[in-house]
Amino acid sequence: MPDSAAPPAHVPSHFQSFLAFDFGQKRTGVASGNRLLPNATPQATIKAEGDARFSQVEARIQEWQPDALVVGVPYHPDGAAHDNTRAAQRFARQLRGRFGLPVYEVDERYSTTEALAAGSRDADAASACIILEQFLRNLP
């Protein structure tokens, strides 16, 4: 069962910049951030599926040149996996394989709920920010 407060797997200290993704079947939220200021900045949500999604991801990677990627992985409140958990994990594996960058997975239970409660106009991008800020806060 994942622990949302657990620090991420060892992240080398020279990894400074990150792109985070809140994966969804039709939309994928994106945020950028760095270790220096543990705040994330929302980026335009990717509204595409399949290879079209990955071409947009590639454009973001070329633009931001991150040291690593972060993917939010949803779980049921009790920590059990579900279909979206497996889909997000598959997306993370595809990112590793396609782009050759380290990919860190973050338990993102409630990130969309939190984004909506905050009144975000783009809940997907806001969720990606929440995911990335959680990741950055837990770095040693």
Accessible surface in RSA format (square Angstrom, percent):
REM  Atomic radii and reference values for relative SASA: ProtOr
REM  Chains: A
REM  Algorithm: Lee & Richards
REM  Probe-radius: 1.40
REM  Slices: 20
REM RES _ NUM      All-atoms   Total-Side   Main-Chain    Non-polar    All polar
REM                ABS   REL    ABS   REL    ABS   REL    ABS   REL    ABS   REL
RES MET A   1   187.35  97.0 107.73  71.3  79.62 189.6  87.14  74.1 100.21 132.8
RES PRO A   2    41.05  29.9  21.89  20.0  19.16  69.6  33.30  27.5   7.74  48.1
RES ASP A   3    92.87  65.1  76.06  75.7  16.80  39.7  29.87  70.3  62.99  62.8
RES SER A   4    54.74  46.3  47.62  63.6   7.11  16.4  15.02  32.0  39.72  55.6
RES ALA A   5    75.09  69.0  57.75  89.1  17.35  39.5  63.15  88.9  11.94  31.6
RES ALA A   6    44.89  41.3  32.04  49.5  12.84  29.2  34.71  48.9  10.18  27.0
RES PRO A   7    94.37  68.8  80.06  73.0  14.31  52.0  80.06  66.1  14.31  88.9
RES PRO A   8    26.99  19.7   5.41   4.9  21.58  78.4  16.18  13.4  10.81  67.2
RES ALA A   9    76.54  70.4  54.28  83.8  22.26  50.6  68.16  96.0   8.38  22.2
RES HIS A  10   148.34  81.1 123.15  85.6  25.19  64.4  97.78 100.8  50.55  58.8
RES VAL A  11     2.92   1.9   0.00   0.0   2.92   7.0   0.00   0.0   2.92   7.9
RES PRO A  12    33.40  24.3  31.74  28.9   1.66   6.0  33.40  27.6   0.00   0.0
RES SER A  13    86.49  73.1  78.09 104.2   8.40  19.3  43.45  92.5  43.05  60.3
RES HIS A  14   132.34  72.3 114.76  79.8  17.59  45.0  91.22  94.0  41.12  47.8
RES PHE A  15    26.45  13.2  26.45  16.4   0.00   0.0  26.45  16.0   0.00   0.0
RES GLN A  16    79.16  44.3  79.16  57.9   0.00   0.0  45.65  97.2  33.51  25.4
RES SER A  17    33.23  28.1  33.23  44.4   0.00   0.0  28.08  59.8   5.16   7.2
RES PHE A  18     2.69   1.3   0.00   0.0   2.69   7.0   0.00   0.0   2.69   7.7
RES LEU A  19     0.09   0.1   0.09   0.1   0.00   0.0   0.09   0.1   0.00   0.0
RES ALA A  20     0.00   0.0   0.00   0.0   0.00   0.0   0.00   0.0   0.00   0.0
RES PHE A  21     0.00   0.0   0.00   0.0   0.00   0.0   0.00   0.0   0.00   0.0
RES ASP A  22     9.33   6.5   8.38   8.3   0.95   2.2   0.08   0.2   9.25   9.2
RES PHE A  23    35.96  18.0  19.09  11.8  16.87  43.9  19.09  11.6  16.87  48.3
RES GLY A  24    22.51  27.8   0.00   N/A  22.51  27.8  22.51  61.8   0.00   0.0
RES GLN A  25   104.21  58.3  97.55  71.3   6.66  15.9  51.18 108.9  53.03  40.2
RES LYS A  26   136.53  66.6 129.84  79.7   6.69  15.9  91.62  82.5  44.90  47.8
RES ARG A  27   114.35  48.0 111.51  56.8   2.84   6.8  23.08  31.5  91.27  55.3
RES THR A  28     0.00   0.0   0.00   0.0   0.00   0.0   0.00   0.0   0.00   0.0
RES GLY A  29     0.00   0.0   0.00   N/A   0.00   0.0   0.00   0.0   0.00   0.0
RES VAL A  30     0.01   0.0   0.01   0.0   0.00   0.0   0.01   0.0   0.00   0.0
RES ALA A  31     0.00   0.0   0.00   0.0   0.00   0.0   0.00   0.0   0.00   0.0
RES SER A  32     8.79   7.4   8.48  11.3   0.31   0.7   4.77  10.2   4.02   5.6
RES GLY A  33    12.95  16.0   0.00   N/A  12.95  16.0   9.51  26.1   3.44   7.7
RES ASN A  34    56.03  38.6  55.83  54.0   0.20   0.5  11.77  28.3  44.26  42.8
RES ARG A  35    46.36  19.5  30.19  15.4  16.17  38.5  21.23  29.0  25.13  15.2
RES LEU A  36   147.03  81.9 125.11  89.5  21.92  55.1 131.00  92.0  16.04  43.2
RES LEU A  37   111.84  62.3 111.38  79.7   0.47   1.2 111.38  78.2   0.47   1.3
RES PRO A  38    63.33  46.2  58.90  53.7   4.43  16.1  58.90  48.6   4.43  27.6
RES ASN A  39   100.82  69.5  94.24  91.1   6.57  15.8  23.53  56.6  77.28  74.7
RES ALA A  40    13.73  12.6   0.00   0.0  13.73  31.2   0.00   0.0  13.73  36.4
RES THR A  41    76.43  54.4  75.48  76.5   0.95   2.3  44.00  59.1  32.44  49.0
RES PRO A  42    77.34  56.4  64.13  58.5  13.21  48.0  64.36  53.1  12.98  80.7
RES GLN A  43    33.39  18.7  25.70  18.8   7.69  18.3   6.91  14.7  26.48  20.1
RES ALA A  44    71.92  66.1  54.21  83.7  17.71  40.3  64.10  90.3   7.82  20.7
RES THR A  45    15.14  10.8   1.36   1.4  13.79  32.9   1.36   1.8  13.79  20.8
RES ILE A  46     0.00   0.0   0.00   0.0   0.00   0.0   0.00   0.0   0.00   0.0
RES LYS A  47   151.09  73.7 123.47  75.8  27.61  65.7  67.30  60.6  83.79  89.2
RES ALA A  48    14.99  13.8   5.86   9.0   9.13  20.8  14.99  21.1   0.00   0.0
RES GLU A  49    92.48  53.1  81.00  61.3  11.48  27.3  24.04  46.5  68.44  55.9
RES GLY A  50    44.65  55.1   0.00   N/A  44.65  55.1  40.25 110.4   4.40   9.9
RES ASP A  51   104.67  73.3  93.87  93.4  10.80  25.5  36.44  85.8  68.23  68.0
RES ALA A  52    53.62  49.3  43.72  67.5   9.90  22.5  50.21  70.7   3.41   9.0
RES ARG A  53    12.75   5.4  12.75   6.5   0.00   0.0   0.00   0.0  12.75   7.7
RES PHE A  54    12.31   6.2  11.16   6.9   1.16   3.0  11.57   7.0   0.75   2.1
RES SER A  55    66.71  56.4  55.82  74.5  10.90  25.1  44.48  94.7  22.24  31.2
RES GLN A  56    65.15  36.4  62.99  46.0   2.15   5.1  26.63  56.7  38.52  29.2
RES VAL A  57     0.00   0.0   0.00   0.0   0.00   0.0   0.00   0.0   0.00   0.0
RES GLU A  58    76.89  44.1  76.89  58.2   0.00   0.0   9.63  18.6  67.26  54.9
RES ALA A  59    55.35  50.9  47.61  73.5   7.74  17.6  51.54  72.6   3.81  10.1
RES ARG A  60    32.76  13.8  32.76  16.7   0.00   0.0   6.34   8.7  26.41  16.0
RES ILE A  61    20.90  11.9  20.90  15.6   0.00   0.0  20.90  15.1   0.00   0.0
RES GLN A  62   113.05  63.2 100.51  73.5  12.54  29.9  33.51  71.3  79.54  60.3
RES GLU A  63   119.26  68.5  86.07  65.1  33.19  79.0  41.19  79.7  78.07  63.7
RES TRP A  64   101.25  40.6  85.15  41.2  16.10  37.8  86.21  46.0  15.04  24.4
RES GLN A  65   125.95  70.4 110.31  80.6  15.64  37.2  51.04 108.6  74.91  56.8
RES PRO A  66     9.04   6.6   1.35   1.2   7.70  28.0   1.49   1.2   7.55  46.9
RES ASP A  67    48.28  33.8  40.20  40.0   8.08  19.1   5.59  13.1  42.70  42.6
RES ALA A  68     0.00   0.0   0.00   0.0   0.00   0.0   0.00   0.0   0.00   0.0
RES LEU A  69     0.00   0.0   0.00   0.0   0.00   0.0   0.00   0.0   0.00   0.0
RES VAL A  70     0.00   0.0   0.00   0.0   0.00   0.0   0.00   0.0   0.00   0.0
RES VAL A  71     0.00   0.0   0.00   0.0   0.00   0.0   0.00   0.0   0.00   0.0
RES GLY A  72     0.47   0.6   0.00   N/A   0.47   0.6   0.00   0.0   0.47   1.1
RES VAL A  73     1.31   0.9   1.31   1.2   0.00   0.0   1.31   1.1   0.00   0.0
RES PRO A  74    26.03  19.0  26.03  23.7   0.00   0.0  26.03  21.5   0.00   0.0
RES TYR A  75    38.29  17.9  28.81  16.4   9.48  24.7  10.02   7.5  28.27  34.9
RES HIS A  76    84.23  46.0  82.74  57.5   1.49   3.8  53.60  55.2  30.63  35.6
RES PRO A  77    94.49  68.9  76.46  69.7  18.03  65.5  76.70  63.3  17.79 110.5
RES ASP A  78    95.90  67.2  80.91  80.5  14.98  35.4  50.71 119.4  45.18  45.1
RES GLY A  79     6.14   7.6   0.00   N/A   6.14   7.6   0.53   1.4   5.61  12.6
RES ALA A  80    46.35  42.6  35.46  54.7  10.88  24.8  45.63  64.3   0.72   1.9
RES ALA A  81    51.17  47.1  29.58  45.7  21.59  49.1  29.58  41.7  21.59  57.2
RES HIS A  82    38.15  20.8  35.29  24.5   2.86   7.3  25.28  26.1  12.86  15.0
RES ASP A  83   111.24  77.9 103.65 103.2   7.59  17.9  35.46  83.5  75.78  75.6
RES ASN A  84    81.71  56.3  80.30  77.6   1.42   3.4  10.46  25.2  71.25  68.9
RES THR A  85     0.32   0.2   0.32   0.3   0.00   0.0   0.32   0.4   0.00   0.0
RES ARG A  86   125.87  52.9 122.33  62.4   3.55   8.4  67.69  92.5  58.18  35.3
RES ALA A  87    20.71  19.0  13.43  20.7   7.28  16.6  19.27  27.1   1.44   3.8
RES ALA A  88     0.92   0.8   0.92   1.4   0.00   0.0   0.92   1.3   0.00   0.0
RES GLN A  89    47.47  26.5  47.47  34.7   0.00   0.0   6.02  12.8  41.45  31.4
RES ARG A  90   138.31  58.1 138.31  70.5   0.00   0.0  34.38  47.0 103.92  63.0
RES PHE A  91     1.82   0.9   1.35   0.8   0.47   1.2   1.59   1.0   0.23   0.7
RES ALA A  92     0.00   0.0   0.00   0.0   0.00   0.0   0.00   0.0   0.00   0.0
RES ARG A  93   137.51  57.7 129.61  66.1   7.90  18.8  60.81  83.1  76.70  46.5
RES GLN A  94    47.88  26.8  41.10  30.0   6.78  16.1  23.87  50.8  24.00  18.2
RES LEU A  95     0.00   0.0   0.00   0.0   0.00   0.0   0.00   0.0   0.00   0.0
RES ARG A  96    90.99  38.2  83.64  42.6   7.36  17.5  47.42  64.8  43.57  26.4
RES GLY A  97    68.58  84.6   0.00   N/A  68.58  84.6  39.39 108.1  29.19  65.4
RES ARG A  98   121.57  51.0  87.20  44.5  34.37  81.8  34.00  46.5  87.57  53.1
RES PHE A  99    46.30  23.2  19.25  11.9  27.05  70.4  25.67  15.6  20.63  59.0
RES GLY A 100    67.88  83.7   0.00   N/A  67.88  83.7  36.00  98.8  31.88  71.4
RES LEU A 101    38.04  21.2  34.08  24.4   3.96  10.0  35.31  24.8   2.73   7.3
RES PRO A 102    49.62  36.2  38.15  34.8  11.46  41.7  48.86  40.3   0.76   4.7
RES VAL A 103    10.72   7.1   0.00   0.0  10.72  25.8   0.00   0.0  10.72  29.1
RES TYR A 104    25.25  11.8  22.53  12.8   2.71   7.1  18.99  14.3   6.26   7.7
RES GLU A 105    70.01  40.2  42.46  32.1  27.54  65.6  19.11  37.0  50.90  41.6
RES VAL A 106    12.09   8.0   7.72   7.0   4.36  10.5  12.06  10.5   0.03   0.1
RES ASP A 107    14.34  10.0   4.50   4.5   9.83  23.3   4.69  11.0   9.65   9.6
RES GLU A 108    14.12   8.1  10.91   8.3   3.21   7.6   1.80   3.5  12.32  10.1
RES ARG A 109    51.79  21.7  30.84  15.7  20.95  49.9  12.40  16.9  39.39  23.9
RES TYR A 110   131.56  61.4 118.33  67.3  13.23  34.4 104.06  78.2  27.51  33.9
RES SER A 111     3.23   2.7   1.65   2.2   1.58   3.6   2.88   6.1   0.35   0.5
RES THR A 112    57.84  41.1  56.64  57.4   1.19   2.8  44.13  59.3  13.70  20.7
RES THR A 113    87.37  62.1  84.50  85.7   2.87   6.8  57.59  77.4  29.78  45.0
RES GLU A 114    95.79  55.0  89.20  67.5   6.59  15.7  35.54  68.7  60.25  49.2
RES ALA A 115     1.21   1.1   0.00   0.0   1.21   2.8   1.21   1.7   0.00   0.0
RES LEU A 116   109.46  61.0  93.58  66.9  15.88  39.9  94.34  66.3  15.12  40.7
RES ALA A 117    90.68  83.4  46.55  71.8  44.13 100.4  59.88  84.3  30.81  81.6
RES ALA A 118    86.69  79.7  44.48  68.6  42.21  96.0  57.64  81.2  29.05  76.9
RES GLY A 119    58.13  71.7   0.00   N/A  58.13  71.7  34.12  93.6  24.01  53.8
RES SER A 120    37.61  31.8  13.83  18.5  23.79  54.8  17.47  37.2  20.14  28.2
RES ARG A 121   244.57 102.7 200.93 102.4  43.64 103.9  83.73 114.4 160.84  97.5
RES ASP A 122    53.90  37.8  47.64  47.4   6.26  14.8  33.59  79.1  20.30  20.2
RES ALA A 123    19.76  18.2  14.90  23.0   4.85  11.0  14.90  21.0   4.85  12.9
RES ASP A 124    22.03  15.4  21.76  21.7   0.27   0.6   0.41   1.0  21.62  21.6
RES ALA A 125     3.44   3.2   3.44   5.3   0.00   0.0   3.44   4.8   0.00   0.0
RES ALA A 126    21.22  19.5  16.88  26.0   4.34   9.9  20.25  28.5   0.97   2.6
RES SER A 127     0.00   0.0   0.00   0.0   0.00   0.0   0.00   0.0   0.00   0.0
RES ALA A 128     0.00   0.0   0.00   0.0   0.00   0.0   0.00   0.0   0.00   0.0
RES CYS A 129    14.04  10.6  14.04  15.7   0.00   0.0  10.60  26.9   3.43   3.7
RES ILE A 130    35.55  20.2  33.42  24.9   2.13   5.1  35.10  25.3   0.45   1.2
RES ILE A 131     0.28   0.2   0.06   0.0   0.22   0.5   0.28   0.2   0.00   0.0
RES LEU A 132     0.00   0.0   0.00   0.0   0.00   0.0   0.00   0.0   0.00   0.0
RES GLU A 133    45.58  26.2  45.58  34.5   0.00   0.0   3.23   6.2  42.35  34.6
RES GLN A 134    29.08  16.3  29.08  21.3   0.00   0.0   7.94  16.9  21.14  16.0
RES PHE A 135     2.49   1.2   0.14   0.1   2.35   6.1   2.49   1.5   0.00   0.0
RES LEU A 136     9.97   5.6   0.65   0.5   9.32  23.4   0.65   0.5   9.32  25.1
RES ARG A 137   158.70  66.6 127.17  64.8  31.53  75.1  62.15  84.9  96.55  58.5
RES ASN A 138    40.18  27.7  31.01  30.0   9.17  22.1   5.02  12.1  35.16  34.0
RES LEU A 139    21.55  12.0   3.51   2.5  18.04  45.4   3.51   2.5  18.04  48.6
RES PRO A 140   134.41  98.0  72.23  65.8  62.18 226.0 112.31  92.7  22.09 137.3
END  Absolute sums over single chains surface
CHAIN  1 A     7312.0       5801.2       1510.9       4001.8       3310.2
END  Absolute sums over all chains
TOTAL          7312.0       5801.2       1510.9       4001.8       3310.2
